[in-house]
Each structure stands twice: as structure tokens, then as C-alpha cells.
Amino acid sequence: MSVVIMSIDVLSMLHPMVKELVVKRGFRELTEPQLKAIPVILSGKNTLLIAPTGSGKTEAALLPVLSMYLNMPQDKPRGIYILYITPLRALNRDLLRRIEWWASGVGLTVAVRHGDTDKNERARQSRNPPQLLITTPETLQILFIGSRLREHISKVKWVIVDEVHELVEDKRGSQLSIGLQKLKALAGRFQVIGLSASVGSPSEVAKFLVGNDEECEVINLSFTRNYQFDVINPAVSLSNADINELKARYMIVNNINADELFHNDALARLLYVMNLIDDGGKSSIVFVNTRSMAELLTSRILMINPTYPVSIHHSSLSRVNRLNTEEMLRGGRLKAVVATSSLELGIDIGHVDQVIQYVSPHQVTRLVQRVGRSGHRLDKVPKGIIITEDINDTLEAIAIVNRARAGWLEPTKSPEKPYDVLFNQIVSLILMKPRWTVDEILNIVKGAYPYRNLTRDELIAVLRFMSEGLRPRLVYFIEEEGVVLKPRSPRSRIELREYFFNNLSMIPEEKQYLVTRVDTGEVVGVLDEAFMAEYGEPGIKFVFRGNVWILRSIKDDVIYVEPAKDPVGAIPSWIGEEIPVPFEIAQDVGRLKRIITDELRNGASEDALISRLTKELGVSRRTVKYIVSTIKEQLKYGFVPTDDSIIIEKVGELVVVHASFGTLVNRTLSRLLASYMTHALDLPVRVQQDPYAIILQLPSKVGPGIIIESLRALANLSMSEFIQYIKRIALETGLFKRKVVHVARRFNVIKSDKSVSDISLTNLIQALEGTPVYVEALREFITSDLDVDGAVRVLKSILDGTIKVSVIEGSEFSPMAREILSKASSRLEVIAPERLDKLIIESVKARLLNEPLTLACLECGNVYIGSVKDLIKDLKCPKCGSVKLTASKMEPDKVAAIIRRGSGDDYDRLVKASELLTKYGWRGLMAIASRISLRRAEEFLSSDGSEDFNEFIIKLYNAEKEEVKQRFFT
């Protein structure tokens, strides 16, 4: 018999002052997470609370902690008693306001400590510590270094870790786990409370929070709400009449025919999304999987309708840009935000009516986290619609939706004893105290869950490298005495501190490369290090900014390219950003294909099959009709790829190996095949993959049967031979080289300002072989970029016949192969030059008009934010009417502080911006909103004689490109 816990019972457990605040706040009833968690937390137990977004998790943790604090003796010493750790590097202002309201209501002081905390505030916290400190995992590390702060945090009794799922699976979390053990060594036992909206392995996350020697109670309420999902492919779901109606409703393209700008399928998706936004209530979030797609989708919506109330949100945008977007959505000035995972977390953006996922989210956890942002109150049903683009994308979305309904989430797994984080934390320990024994370090580190299996020999190997493998050395390790000392030399001590403060973050810093045409010297754009590490070789073809390019050479941080006429074999420039599709999801896709294929082959009525699947799959009938008709069309070619088959199609030099095994298994198999065929068979092979296929380029005279032979040969390798192949593909893979660079930076082997192009990676890898740097880079590559175990299972299944392999060779590819090739070669669309010019003009115009700026009046000090298209209408202060305005991309609070101070370099820049606005009006505002510096803006504006708006935009865009060029060449 279950016991019903009433709000009144739980409220009676809280301190009277806290209970009074609950009433004052207007809480009529406590939410279920609060009812379940508060008694457990009040009992002193470590707690992991998993509950939907908007269910009051923060209060569920904070109210009992404040109550317990108030019950402590009044004469307790000064210090920080409550730590609130958030993974959000740019702190959520609403969260801060809420915490401050509750804390100040019971007499506690609150402060924030993160990377942007200014010097005066840091000094104030050292002199007069708050009782409650909000910080990030990175900034927590700093608190151990200064003697005053170390004394303050030695009083900690409670640690709340928010959005814990964001930390567990990466090295930020590994760093935090050791940090919490250091805190335990300093402060003694404290109570830990973890908060999350979705966790795949609750017990794993609980151990991550508390370490190996404590228990943690899990309260899992993540699936207490019924989610509403649908999956739609607009390109096949909309009739021509529907599309024409939507065109008439939404298209305002400044006298440009939108049909000239967009492909039909892309236009259908775009218009359908806009229609969903309008029909879906007051506010929507459109989630996408990459920053590039967020930029693309937002700019295209604004290109066809510049007045459409939509904005963009992702982690690479400026803080003022993100704040402005959040504020406008919360205030009802936006109907929608196009966002990446930056809006998955608990950022307060007010009530969201629906979530639209643009193309499959690839993972169940992503979908649940994102759709949970809608219906942000527990009395509302979260609503999510997935917009898909092809058959695999559609089936994948359906598989994810049905796993979400069943409560299945991807397992959560933390990195296994990462050596680079261990290196980083040993430096932190040495800065805390100049002498440690090996056993003392081992006891602290092994208390952290990711390091539960760390051996003494492994720790000693890292200490040896720090002491003997680096110059200057970062520690002095006397192995025979088992002692680790702070080095004495001034150079080593300076290096020690520089390393620590330059490597607080475990998030790899990505360098950028300027893409320049060989023939004209024109700047094409900028590529990230991720793409370059994976594919940055002369001769590679890639799609970038609407064109196909051939990479000709790389010099320093500049990539020289020339246009390519043939898109075959080209790869999309942002492929490295994609979220991997798990093996289980890809298998579900293959299984759905198999079920439908078997029904059609057995003569099932198509209409009856559609009706049954519509009910079973829980999505729209039109979506199921599209799936069935697509599979029926594929069957005309004699086969359909399924979960238990590998089908090899070859036409000319291109081979499509249909394989429903997910991103990491297919990546592993593709690299193994390429390595085997290159080295064992002496065949030139190019390879790429997606979750449902491996694409190879082979000499046309080579038959497809060679692939079956290669797969069988790989399956017959001994374990030692297989490991050698894995090591070989690591050395041949740009992804591994990138891992080496990142790990080497964390080990202080490479300075943070060095880029990949400055280093001979081959020589570096050879020099590091056998060191902890090499071991860690290889382990990270194997565990995060490959799925070796999954690949072995597939190869063994080929041998025992569980997975059947067949070959199709003909004059043309099947429909499903054509879709895969089209997606692989031109994900962001290859665009004709005449269309591309129009696209660029409209895209730049949309970006500039929607750029958010902070405006401030130099007369009355009024500070406000808005987009250029709104600000441009009236360049006067809305408060006092003065025209003495300035504009900036800095945050409003920072601008206000600079104006109050009235001096300094930042103030001079605000004055210069004011002069540009006064002299050039809207042109000045557009120039400040652009990507050129204030100095270049002044030069540009003084020389510009444009009378036409479009002509001005083109010139400003060219000035932006020149600015980027100067940044790389000076």
C-alpha cells in the first residue's frame, strides 16, 4: 500500500522561515518532485532527483538545504556552507534571481563565481564570503588555490549539482568528480544533491555524484508525464496546393523569387515549420543538431520573411545575443527560437507551447530533454514534432519516439580514469599544498567514481611524465620515497600556475582555419579544427557555403581551395558536429524496414498495413503512407536493407554498403575496411559513412565481392591482430590526431596557442608513443569515436550467418542508395552561382537586421537591448529622447557599469560608437552590428558612397571578409 504524501505534511518539515517564504511565493501545492525529494534531503541522504523540466527541481533541493542551514547553531564561523554548481558557463539570470530570492528571504548572502567574475567581486568574496556560492565546475577548481577561499569552502555542508547529465559523460565531469573528493578531504563529509531532467543510467550518475564510498538515493520521476509526438516529412506530406498556399502566406522576399533560392524539398520544410510555429501557440523552440544548421535555418526563414518573429540561440553566439533572444521569447516578442542543445538546459525562457525538432535528434535522451522544454508546467503536456528529410531520417525519428514512449534512454557512461584530467588535478593539488605522498593523492583520486579502477602504477606513470617528461617539470617526483613536491625553480613555478589557469576547462578549444581561393585570393569562410583534423588533406572535395571545393594546400592557418565541378564524393563541411546515432536506434530502423518488407512481400493490403502501422507507431497516417510507398518503390529493385542484412551496391567507382549499425559501428567498420583494403590488398580506397551506410570509392575494375572477402578476413583476425588494426586506423585517422592535440594540450606538451598546422603531428605522435599522453588519446579515440565491441559483434555475426551479406552490381543505384549518396555529397546543398549570390545578399541582410545590440544613452544612462531592425526605426533614447546613443555587443550590465565609471578603454569605444551613430545613422548601426572592428567601421563608412541598401550590404559583407582575412594574416 502506497502512502500519499500531502503538501501540508512536507511543509511542516521545513524551517518556519522557509515555510513562510513558500506561502509568500504563492505556492498553492508542492510538485511531486518536491513532495518526494524534500523529506529525503532533510534526512541528510545524498540524493539524485530526476524530474521533468519545469517541475521545481531547484526548489526541491534548495528549500530543505536552507531549512537545515537555519537549524545550525547561530554562532557558526564565517564561510561558504552551500555550493550550487551549474554546468552553464554563462549563468542563467532567472536561476540566480530565484536562488537569491529564497536565500535572501531567510537571511543568507549569495554570490556568483565564474570565468567572467570581475576582480573586485572576487576580492570581495575572499574578504567576506557568501553563505551560498553559485559556481561552475571549472571555477570550483580555483577555490582550492587561494588560502582564504580554501578556508571558506572548508565549511561546505551541502553541494547541489544542477543539470548533472550534462557533466557525467565528458571530462568536465571527471574533473568535477575529483574536485568533489578534494572538497571532501578539505571539508569532511557534505551532502550532495544532483538534479537532472533525463538520465539513462541513474545508478551510474548517483555514484558519479558521491564517489565510491557513499550511498545516494535516486528519486526518478522523469517519465511521469505523457509526451505528445508526431513525425512529418513535409516534402512528401504537402500537396502542391498546400505549398502554394503557404508560399502566399509567408513569402516576403524583397522582390526575389524564393523558388530561385531554395530547392523544393527545403522550401517545403521551411514553410511547414513556419506554419507549425504559427499554429502551435504563443511560443515554440525549433531544435536542430548543429550550429551550422541553426544558422542556415534561421537565415532562410528571415530571408523569405525578414519580419518573421524568430531568432537564434547556440553556444557560439555572444552572451548579449543569447540574452536578448531569451528575453524576447520570454516577453512574447518572438514566436520561435531556433536552437541547438544550448536551450536543452534549464534556462528560463517562459512558457513554451511546443518543440519542433528539425530532422531526427539521433538520440532518445536528446528528444526527451528537448521536448521537455515545452509544456513547462506539470499541468501541461509536452508536445514535440519532428520534421524529417528522407526515409532513414523518418524511420529513425519514429524509432526514437517509440523508445521515448517506452521509457528507454541511452545508457549514461562516464569516461574511464582519463589521465589528462588526472594530470590537471595533480597540478591543482600541488598548488593547494607543496608536498604530497603518492598514497594521499591516490586516496583522493580513487574516491572519484571515474577513477575507481585507477592503479598505483598508472598514477606513478603520470607522475613520472610530469617530473621527467616535461621541461620545465611541473612536479618533482621522488619515486623511491613515494613523495611528490612542488618544484623549486622559479621557471617551473611560473609554468605551474600558467598551466593551471590556462587549463581550467576540459572543453577542447577549437582553432579555426581561413578558407581562401587559390586563383583569386578571395576569402570563402572559416572552418573549424574538427573538420580539418578529420578531412584536411590536399585533394579532398567538400561542400562549403553552397559550393563544392577541392582542398589544394594548407599553410599555417589558411586553407587554399579551388572550385570543383563534380560533387560526387564531396563531404559536408560540418560533419564532425553531428550527434552519433546509437546502434540500437539504427537497428530499430532496419527492423521497421524488414517488418514492412515482409508484409508487402506476403501480399498484405497496402491500405490495411498503413492503418495498422499508424496505430502501432503512433504517428500521422501520411507519414506511414510515405514510408510504405518508399519501401514498396525500393522493392522494385529486388531488395530492402534491414537490421539483419548488409547489402553492397556498386555502380562504377562508387559503392554503397547498406548497414543499419549506427554512427560509431559504421565508422569503425569503414575505417577497418579502408585500412585492410589499402594495406593487405594494395587498393586505393576513399571512405565515409553515415548511420545506415558505408560509402567507398574503389577502382571501377574491382568487383564488389572484394568487400565481402575483406569483411570475412577482418572477422577472422585474432584479437592481437585486430588490436593492431585498431591502432593502425587510429594513426591513419584525423580524429585520432585531433585527440592527440587536445590531450597533449591538457598535458602541457603543446601550448594552448599552438594550432594543428604548427605541429608535425606524425613526429609528435611518434615521440609520445608509450607515454600517458598517447595512451589517453588512443583510449579517448577508441571509446568516443569508435565502437570496437559493436564492430566485433557485427563481424562475428557475418561469420555465423546471423547477418546476411549480398551484392548488387548494376548501371544505377537503388532509390535508398541515391538518397544516401545525395545526403553525403551535398548536405547543405550545392547551389548554382547565380542563386548563391542572391542567397548571400539575403542571408547577410537577414543576419545584420536581426543582430541584437545593447544600446545606451550617454545623457541619462538608460540601457536597453533590441535587434537592429527594431532599433533602426528610431535612433533616440526611449527614456529621455536624446540622440546621444551608443551601441555595443557587450552585455547590458557591463555597458551600464562602463557608463557609470565614465572612463577607460571600454568607455572610449562606446563614445566612438556614439560618434558613428550620430554621423552615419542607420549605416553606423549596421556597421557596428557587423563583424568588422570599430576602427575599420569608421574607415569603411567614411569611404562608402552607396545609395542603394543592397549595394551597401554587399560592400559591408566584403569588408567583413577582409577583416577575417586580416585576422589570419596579421
Secondary structure as GFF3:
##gff-version 3
##sequence-region A 1 970
A	DSSP	alpha_helix	7	11	.	.	.	ID=ss1
A	DSSP	alpha_helix	16	25	.	.	.	ID=ss2
A	DSSP	alpha_helix	32	42	.	.	.	ID=ss3
A	DSSP	beta_strand	47	50	.	.	.	ID=ss4
A	DSSP	alpha_helix	57	70	.	.	.	ID=ss5
A	DSSP	beta_strand	82	85	.	.	.	ID=ss6
A	DSSP	alpha_helix	93	105	.	.	.	ID=ss7
A	DSSP	beta_strand	110	113	.	.	.	ID=ss8
A	DSSP	alpha_helix	119	127	.	.	.	ID=ss9
A	DSSP	beta_strand	132	135	.	.	.	ID=ss10
A	DSSP	alpha_helix	137	143	.	.	.	ID=ss11
A	DSSP	alpha_helix	147	153	.	.	.	ID=ss12
A	DSSP	beta_strand	158	161	.	.	.	ID=ss13
A	DSSP	alpha_helix	165	168	.	.	.	ID=ss14
A	DSSP	alpha_helix	171	187	.	.	.	ID=ss15
A	DSSP	beta_strand	191	196	.	.	.	ID=ss16
A	DSSP	alpha_helix	202	210	.	.	.	ID=ss17
A	DSSP	beta_strand	217	220	.	.	.	ID=ss18
A	DSSP	beta_strand	228	232	.	.	.	ID=ss19
A	DSSP	alpha_helix	234	237	.	.	.	ID=ss20
A	DSSP	alpha_helix	240	250	.	.	.	ID=ss21
A	DSSP	alpha_helix	258	261	.	.	.	ID=ss22
A	DSSP	alpha_helix	264	279	.	.	.	ID=ss23
A	DSSP	beta_strand	284	287	.	.	.	ID=ss24
A	DSSP	alpha_helix	291	304	.	.	.	ID=ss25
A	DSSP	beta_strand	310	313	.	.	.	ID=ss26
A	DSSP	alpha_helix	319	330	.	.	.	ID=ss27
A	DSSP	beta_strand	336	339	.	.	.	ID=ss28
A	DSSP	three_ten_helix	341	343	.	.	.	ID=ss29
A	DSSP	beta_strand	354	358	.	.	.	ID=ss30
A	DSSP	alpha_helix	364	371	.	.	.	ID=ss31
A	DSSP	beta_strand	383	387	.	.	.	ID=ss32
A	DSSP	alpha_helix	391	405	.	.	.	ID=ss33
A	DSSP	alpha_helix	419	432	.	.	.	ID=ss34
A	DSSP	beta_strand	435	437	.	.	.	ID=ss35
A	DSSP	alpha_helix	438	446	.	.	.	ID=ss36
A	DSSP	three_ten_helix	449	451	.	.	.	ID=ss37
A	DSSP	alpha_helix	456	468	.	.	.	ID=ss38
A	DSSP	beta_strand	476	478	.	.	.	ID=ss39
A	DSSP	three_ten_helix	479	481	.	.	.	ID=ss40
A	DSSP	beta_strand	483	485	.	.	.	ID=ss41
A	DSSP	alpha_helix	490	502	.	.	.	ID=ss42
A	DSSP	beta_strand	512	517	.	.	.	ID=ss43
A	DSSP	beta_strand	523	528	.	.	.	ID=ss44
A	DSSP	alpha_helix	529	535	.	.	.	ID=ss45
A	DSSP	beta_strand	541	544	.	.	.	ID=ss46
A	DSSP	beta_strand	547	555	.	.	.	ID=ss47
A	DSSP	beta_strand	558	563	.	.	.	ID=ss48
A	DSSP	beta_strand	571	572	.	.	.	ID=ss49
A	DSSP	three_ten_helix	575	577	.	.	.	ID=ss50
A	DSSP	alpha_helix	583	601	.	.	.	ID=ss51
A	DSSP	alpha_helix	606	617	.	.	.	ID=ss52
A	DSSP	alpha_helix	621	635	.	.	.	ID=ss53
A	DSSP	beta_strand	645	651	.	.	.	ID=ss54
A	DSSP	beta_strand	654	658	.	.	.	ID=ss55
A	DSSP	alpha_helix	662	679	.	.	.	ID=ss56
A	DSSP	beta_strand	686	690	.	.	.	ID=ss57
A	DSSP	beta_strand	693	697	.	.	.	ID=ss58
A	DSSP	alpha_helix	705	715	.	.	.	ID=ss59
A	DSSP	alpha_helix	719	732	.	.	.	ID=ss60
A	DSSP	alpha_helix	734	746	.	.	.	ID=ss61
A	DSSP	three_ten_helix	756	758	.	.	.	ID=ss62
A	DSSP	alpha_helix	761	768	.	.	.	ID=ss63
A	DSSP	alpha_helix	772	780	.	.	.	ID=ss64
A	DSSP	pi_helix	781	785	.	.	.	ID=ss65
A	DSSP	alpha_helix	788	800	.	.	.	ID=ss66
A	DSSP	beta_strand	804	809	.	.	.	ID=ss67
A	DSSP	alpha_helix	815	825	.	.	.	ID=ss68
A	DSSP	alpha_helix	833	849	.	.	.	ID=ss69
A	DSSP	beta_strand	852	857	.	.	.	ID=ss70
A	DSSP	beta_strand	863	867	.	.	.	ID=ss71
A	DSSP	alpha_helix	868	871	.	.	.	ID=ss72
A	DSSP	beta_strand	885	888	.	.	.	ID=ss73
A	DSSP	alpha_helix	892	901	.	.	.	ID=ss74
A	DSSP	alpha_helix	905	920	.	.	.	ID=ss75
A	DSSP	alpha_helix	922	929	.	.	.	ID=ss76
A	DSSP	alpha_helix	934	943	.	.	.	ID=ss77
A	DSSP	alpha_helix	949	969	.	.	.	ID=ss78
###
